Amino acid sequence: MAETSQRTVDLFDRGPSGRCAVITGQVGLDKKPLLERLETLATERGKSLTVCNVGDRMYAEAPDVVPGRILDLPLGRLNSLRRAVFKDILTQAGEAENLIVNTHATFRWRHGLFPAFDHDQMAELGADLYLTLVENVDAVHERLDREHDLDHTLKDLLVWREEEILATEVLATALRGHGAFYVVSRPSDALNETVETLYRLLFEPRRRKVYPSFPMTHIMDAPAVLAEVASFRQLMAEHFTVFDPGDLDERRLLLEAEAATDRGDETFTLTVHDRAVAFSAAAVTAVAGDIDGQIYARDFKLIDQADMIVSYIPQRDGRPVLSSGVERELQHAHEATKEVYVVWRSASAPSPFITETAMRVFGNLDETMRFFQQKGYVGDVQLPLETGH
């Protein structure tokens, strides 16, 4: 394994600034437009970036295949097509300064579950980063329903997402070791933020990576507090590479299903990608445990791939808004030996469960950002900030 890795470095020497990334994600995620924006952004910032879309190249290699039907091919031909396309990508990788391979790690199709890459070719590529994009399950369902003729359930999509994450992480660990794999959320209403995150991971690897922690459920009926938390999240995203747990919101599916059941309705409708999509309340309720379990596990994974956690605790009616989820995140980050910082907005003193896990507790965002400036984590920040001081 080590010899193979060394050969790749010698063969594809992109120089000290050259970077190569493999980006995976389940079918229905629509990664291509996102990566087109990333390519444009890189060009605007003076970076040469080549994006190789494996799926598009496979269709070009097999013009007889009807668009959207390539996964219906016999596995033998499908594997041969993929290897031929990846061979061309390996040749191109030797010439490109920076390269992204847009592919999948697994397929869950009529053939069942099967891999979407070949280990020997991935080893030869020798990527620096392995990223898996994830998105709300309702968004993936809507695209599959609109663009593909594939029977699927929400359970199928949730399981497939976990398989995609796991397979990519195993590949990254086997080829690069710890720290080369990241999960990146793709919120449907903030694509530019996702593109910025991808850019920073690829071209600014030394920028500090932050998990912003904040209460969610307890402030949904408090617009002023929501706006305060939104300002905090925006500030973090401006200065750090951010893995924001609020980028995905699948709890709304469960809340809508619960409300429909209470009304006695069998279905409810959500607007997804500007399209009204009907969901079975019973089908959503059936995967409630899967959704909650993945939220729990994913948030911890986002903490693990960050350098530090910054937790914003607002106040409401003079009392701190501190959820059990935030406390658990702080404890997990502390035990994972991450840097832990808390912005405590309440006049009441924080409990030992906060002070004993946090390295520093700040009273407002001005103090926080001034400290990060002194540490060299951020550049110039306009102080005082308009909010949070």
Number of C-alpha atoms within 10 A of each C-alpha: 10 8 7 14 17 12 15 16 15 9 14 22 15 18 10 6 11 18 19 25 23 25 25 25 27 26 22 19 21 16 19 16 10 16 23 14 16 21 20 14 17 19 12 10 8 9 16 15 20 20 20 22 18 18 18 15 17 20 19 12 14 14 9 9 15 10 10 12 11 16 14 13 13 10 12 8 12 16 16 12 19 19 16 13 21 22 15 12 22 16 12 15 24 16 13 20 19 22 25 24 22 20 22 21 23 23 20 21 14 11 12 7 12 12 14 18 19 13 13 9 14 16 19 19 27 24 24 17 19 23 22 24 21 23 22 19 20 20 19 21 20 20 16 19 15 10 10 14 10 10 10 13 12 19 17 12 20 18 13 19 22 14 19 24 22 15 18 25 23 13 19 25 15 13 21 20 12 11 15 18 24 23 21 23 22 22 18 15 9 10 15 16 19 23 21 19 22 21 18 18 21 19 17 13 11 10 15 18 25 24 29 24 28 28 22 16 10 13 18 11 9 10 10 12 18 17 13 15 22 13 16 22 20 12 15 20 20 13 18 17 25 26 27 20 19 16 19 16 14 19 15 10 22 19 15 19 25 18 14 18 17 10 9 10 14 14 16 18 16 15 12 16 13 7 10 12 16 13 18 16 23 16 15 22 18 14 16 19 12 16 20 14 11 17 17 13 10 15 18 19 14 22 25 19 19 22 17 21 26 23 23 27 23 23 18 15 7 11 12 17 21 18 14 9 16 18 18 12 21 27 18 17 23 19 10 13 12 19 18 24 24 27 23 23 24 18 11 11 11 16 8 9 11 19 14 12 20 21 13 16 20 16 17 20 23 20 17 18 24 18 15 14 14 10 10 11 15 17 13 10 14 10 12 13 14 10 13 18 13
